[in-house]
């Protein structure tokens, strides 16, 4: 299973997902967000790290960019 999320462009550049949204965020119109597809395992790791705000460092095999 794959999960689509929206990630801030700066997080993608830094290879560390800090914040993510399930739909394209409208509250942050000045920042650029990109849609990415992640595995279910990666999503679970993001959810686990959500409360401690440590972020999630990913490798290129665990994330794919949306069209």
Helices and strands as residue ranges (DSSP letters): E 2-8, H 9-13, E 16-17, E 20-21, E 33-39, H 40-50, E 56-57, G 60-62, E 63-65
